[in-house]
Amino acid sequence: MRKKKYVVISSITLIVIVVVLFFSMKNAPFDSSSNQSEEQAATVTSEAINETEEQAAATTNEEIIETKSVTAMEALRLGYAEAKKQTEEEPLLISITSTDDTSIPQERTDGADGTRDAWNLEFGSKKGNVLIYIKIDNGVAITTDVKKHDKNLLEKGHYALSDIQIDSSDAVKQAVEILGMKPGDPAIADDWIKGYHFTIGGYKTDPNSSKTRLQLRVMGISPNSPNRDNESLRMSVFFDARTGEAVNATEMTGYDKDGNTMWKNIELKH
């Protein structure tokens, strides 16, 4: 009887061990799979979050393009400082003009406050042995070319920064107030210019003389544009750069039979 009792106990113990092992083996893969799934999910989620953040950062960097528009005088000072690096001669201004030569899309409002993203400048020495070309792109002055001539045959510089007493910001304001000048519209190809543009340089004002007069020119669109032939009419107002006085204005009237633009002088109302 005692032996039989031990056999029964042994049998029960064996059964219990088998049952425990069975459930342990059954649950172990399940737990392992669950942990693995959770780890995989966490990894995928982390990667997705990181990718989303990187994409957002990239998009933000692409969308935020820093621009710095400057007035004519600000561009002149930047250009002069750059020109000084290129020569021991005193750089004197030949001309400066705003341009549409920029990677930033131009808008109708550009130049309305007298500032532009891009400018081209020419400086020369007094004796004509150095000629320097500079561009201003988003507030940065870049030398694009330097020419030197031992026999002083290059175009000479004429004007110091102190010769110019009016800036583009004031000139465009007067052009709008005096003549109702409008900005060029990028959506109208025939407007030719986008917004308002500016030039400072020497202009011949007397057809019987070779002498030039230092002027600041504001370019835009006539308030009479378009004409009856649906042609865009450009307009320019000239200011004496030394006094700031508006001295002359011209308005495009159309095209002649050869396709050349026709202009007329218009009266300034001070």
Phi and psi in degrees as a GROMACS rama.xvg file:
@    title "Ramachandran Plot"
@    xaxis  label "Phi"
@    yaxis  label "Psi"
@TYPE xy
-63.3085  -41.0943  ARG-2
-63.4477  -41.7129  LYS-3
-62.9173  -37.6041  LYS-4
-63.752  -43.79  LYS-5
-64.0197  -36.0898  TYR-6
-64.2279  -42.738  VAL-7
-63.0797  -45.5647  VAL-8
-61.4838  -43.3822  ILE-9
-61.4126  -40.9248  SER-10
-64.5306  -43.9756  SER-11
-63.0311  -43.2094  ILE-12
-60.9699  -43.3765  THR-13
-61.5696  -42.2384  LEU-14
-62.1907  -43.0402  ILE-15
-61.434  -43.513  VAL-16
-62.155  -43.1557  ILE-17
-62.2256  -43.7356  VAL-18
-62.3062  -44.3903  VAL-19
-62.2453  -44.9874  VAL-20
-62.0886  -39.418  LEU-21
-60.0484  -49.7905  PHE-22
-69.3301  -30.4212  PHE-23
-66.7358  -44.0957  SER-24
-67.8081  -33.997  MET-25
-70.3071  -39.7148  LYS-26
-81.2397  -29.4416  ASN-27
-59.3167  -50.3413  ALA-28
-61.2872  -37.7462  PRO-29
-62.3994  -45.5957  PHE-30
-65.2889  -41.3782  ASP-31
-63.3553  -44.105  SER-32
-63.1765  -41.0081  SER-33
-62.6667  -46.4374  SER-34
-62.0857  -41.9162  ASN-35
-64.1705  -41.6228  GLN-36
-63.1293  -41.2777  SER-37
-64.6185  -41.1372  GLU-38
-64.7353  -42.8664  GLU-39
-62.7485  -42.7279  GLN-40
-62.3004  -42.3493  ALA-41
-64.2316  -40.8271  ALA-42
-63.8476  -46.6395  THR-43
-61.5096  -43.6952  VAL-44
-61.8411  -44.3021  THR-45
-61.911  -44.06  SER-46
-64.2778  -40.1529  GLU-47
-64.0826  -41.7591  ALA-48
-63.7955  -46.1287  ILE-49
-61.053  -43.0754  ASN-50
-64.1493  -41.7664  GLU-51
-62.8821  -42.6395  THR-52
-64.9527  -39.6769  GLU-53
-66.1049  -41.6515  GLU-54
-64.0893  -41.436  GLN-55
-63.733  -41.6812  ALA-56
-64.9018  -41.7632  ALA-57
-64.3578  -43.16  ALA-58
-61.7337  -42.7611  THR-59
-62.4186  -42.8622  THR-60
-65.0022  -35.6267  ASN-61
-71.5833  -37.0998  GLU-62
-76.9645  -33.3887  GLU-63
-89.9072  95.8016  ILE-64
-106.959  115.365  ILE-65
-70.2662  128.198  GLU-66
-123.721  146.933  THR-67
-140.107  104.261  LYS-68
-88.6143  145.605  SER-69
-133.729  155.559  VAL-70
-77.8509  174.904  THR-71
-61.3911  -43.9996  ALA-72
-69.2802  -36.4137  MET-73
-64.7519  -41.4218  GLU-74
-64.2702  -38.5027  ALA-75
-62.4372  -44.1581  LEU-76
-65.2053  -40.7843  ARG-77
-63.665  -44.6062  LEU-78
-65.9679  -39.5311  GLY-79
-62.8993  -44.601  TYR-80
-61.0481  -37.8264  ALA-81
-70.7605  -41.246  GLU-82
-62.7483  -34.9588  ALA-83
-61.7275  -25.6136  LYS-84
-74.5843  -18.9459  LYS-85
-96.0883  -12.7611  GLN-86
-156.698  154.189  THR-87
-84.4095  -14.9118  GLU-88
-73.0147  153.789  GLU-89
-73.0913  117.1  GLU-90
-75.7956  126.258  PRO-91
-113.697  142.85  LEU-92
-70.0253  137.171  LEU-93
-101.225  -52.8579  ILE-94
-163.715  158.292  SER-95
-140.337  137.718  ILE-96
-144.972  141.967  THR-97
-79.4246  153.59  SER-98
-139.414  168.772  THR-99
-96.4079  11.1856  ASP-100
-79.4634  75.9388  ASP-101
-149.579  151.712  THR-102
-76.8613  -13.0326  SER-103
-82.8678  128.589  ILE-104
-56.2565  132.461  PRO-105
-85.7012  144.163  GLN-106
-121.348  166.455  GLU-107
-64.8698  -27.0224  ARG-108
-83.2032  -9.8771  THR-109
-61.2892  132.451  ASP-110
88.0449  -8.78738  GLY-111
-63.1816  -26.5888  ALA-112
-103.446  9.8446  ASP-113
87.8701  1.38063  GLY-114
-107.687  151.136  THR-115
-139.769  158.18  ARG-116
-78.1838  -30.3666  ASP-117
-132.013  137.946  ALA-118
-139.582  148.086  TRP-119
-116.312  135.402  ASN-120
-130.475  149.142  LEU-121
-126.008  129.126  GLU-122
-122.361  146.776  PHE-123
-142.412  160.479  GLY-124
-80.8369  164.417  SER-125
-65.2274  -34.5693  LYS-126
-94.404  -5.42837  LYS-127
86.9698  26.5018  GLY-128
-101.333  -6.95027  ASN-129
-138.029  135.991  VAL-130
-133.608  125.637  LEU-131
-124.399  129.481  ILE-132
-108.046  130.506  TYR-133
-135.103  144.184  ILE-134
-121.372  148.818  LYS-135
-109.352  121.171  ILE-136
-125.873  108.709  ASP-137
53.6982  46.6844  ASN-138
81.0292  6.38638  GLY-139
-114.786  128.005  VAL-140
-89.6704  130.329  ALA-141
-130.769  127.361  ILE-142
-77.5892  122.997  THR-143
-100.038  -23.6569  THR-144
-165.598  147.038  ASP-145
-133.886  124.685  VAL-146
-115.641  141.602  LYS-147
-132.107  145.013  LYS-148
-142.797  121.498  HIS-149
-65.9977  -24.7173  ASP-150
-99.1007  13.0898  LYS-151
57.7488  44.0077  ASN-152
-101.214  7.21291  LEU-153
-83.4891  162.867  LEU-154
-61.7974  135.333  GLU-155
-87.6081  148.182  LYS-156
-79.1716  152.476  GLY-157
-126.797  -31.8434  HIS-158
-121.377  136.789  TYR-159
-90.142  158.862  ALA-160
-60.1139  -32.0169  LEU-161
-68.9917  -13.9085  SER-162
-73.3583  -19.0029  ASP-163
-101.686  117.908  ILE-164
-114.125  11.5924  GLN-165
-136.517  141.451  ILE-166
-108.312  163.563  ASP-167
-62.2496  -28.6738  SER-168
-64.5035  -39.0334  SER-169
-78.762  -37.4163  ASP-170
-64.5738  -43.4978  ALA-171
-68.3576  -33.9771  VAL-172
-61.3531  -43.912  LYS-173
-67.9451  -37.9902  GLN-174
-61.7228  -37.7281  ALA-175
-72.6942  -43.3145  VAL-176
-69.3997  -42.1776  GLU-177
-76.0238  -44.3482  ILE-178
-117.887  -5.02808  LEU-179
69.7376  25.871  GLY-180
-55.726  138.529  MET-181
-107.94  157.882  LYS-182
-81.3264  154.821  PRO-183
-69.4032  139.139  GLY-184
-99.9439  118.569  ASP-185
-58.241  -22.6831  PRO-186
-78.125  -12.2221  ALA-187
-111.171  104.52  ILE-188
-60.5009  -33.734  ALA-189
-72.5042  -13.0105  ASP-190
-66.1635  -25.7564  ASP-191
72.9122  -44.145  TRP-192
-109.253  158.03  ILE-193
-115.683  116.268  LYS-194
75.534  -146.437  GLY-195
-108.766  144.276  TYR-196
-125.293  161.167  HIS-197
-139.269  145.663  PHE-198
-139.657  140.012  THR-199
-124.492  128.299  ILE-200
179.13  -173.204  GLY-201
-89.2005  128.343  GLY-202
-120.611  139.473  TYR-203
-78.4669  122.003  LYS-204
-108.858  -12.4922  THR-205
-120.647  114.02  ASP-206
-62.788  -16.7084  PRO-207
-97.2384  8.31242  ASN-208
-136.981  149.668  SER-209
-91.0493  -2.78476  SER-210
-70.7524  147.937  LYS-211
-113.822  161.137  THR-212
-122.891  130.062  ARG-213
-70.8483  116.971  LEU-214
-134.764  154.912  GLN-215
-108.48  125.655  LEU-216
-109.713  130.106  ARG-217
-106.365  128.026  VAL-218
-114.576  135.171  MET-219
-157.916  -153.231  GLY-220
-116.741  137.322  ILE-221
-65.0393  144.734  SER-222
-66.764  -13.1407  PRO-223
-88.5394  5.58029  ASN-224
-86.3768  141.553  SER-225
-81.6375  164.694  PRO-226
-83.2753  -172.337  ASN-227
-67.211  -17.1814  ARG-228
-93.5419  11.4273  ASP-229
62.8463  32.8213  ASN-230
-98.6775  137.841  GLU-231
-70.6861  137.696  SER-232
-113.45  115.032  LEU-233
-83.5562  163.277  ARG-234
-145.573  146.682  MET-235
-133.626  141.599  SER-236
-123.763  132.779  VAL-237
-110.433  133.99  PHE-238
-118.73  139.04  PHE-239
-66.4044  115.344  ASP-240
-66.6555  -23.0753  ALA-241
-84.591  -26.5348  ARG-242
-114.418  -20.3909  THR-243
84.1101  3.73113  GLY-244
-82.9034  136.106  GLU-245
-72.7281  123.572  ALA-246
-115.228  -21.6964  VAL-247
-162.693  155.005  ASN-248
-147.915  145.339  ALA-249
-131.171  150.845  THR-250
-134.547  132.961  GLU-251
-71.1001  138.235  MET-252
-108.478  -16.3558  THR-253
151.016  -154.512  GLY-254
-123.497  145.056  TYR-255
-83.5167  -175.634  ASP-256
-65.7344  -20.4055  LYS-257
-94.0337  2.7463  ASP-258
87.3354  8.09487  GLY-259
-84.0917  145.891  ASN-260
-72.5209  143.917  THR-261
-113.105  138.473  MET-262
-129.123  159.66  TRP-263
-140.039  152.073  LYS-264
-78.9246  143.995  ASN-265
-124.527  150.287  ILE-266
-76.28  138.365  GLU-267
-93.6353  134.144  LEU-268
-107.77  105.444  LYS-269
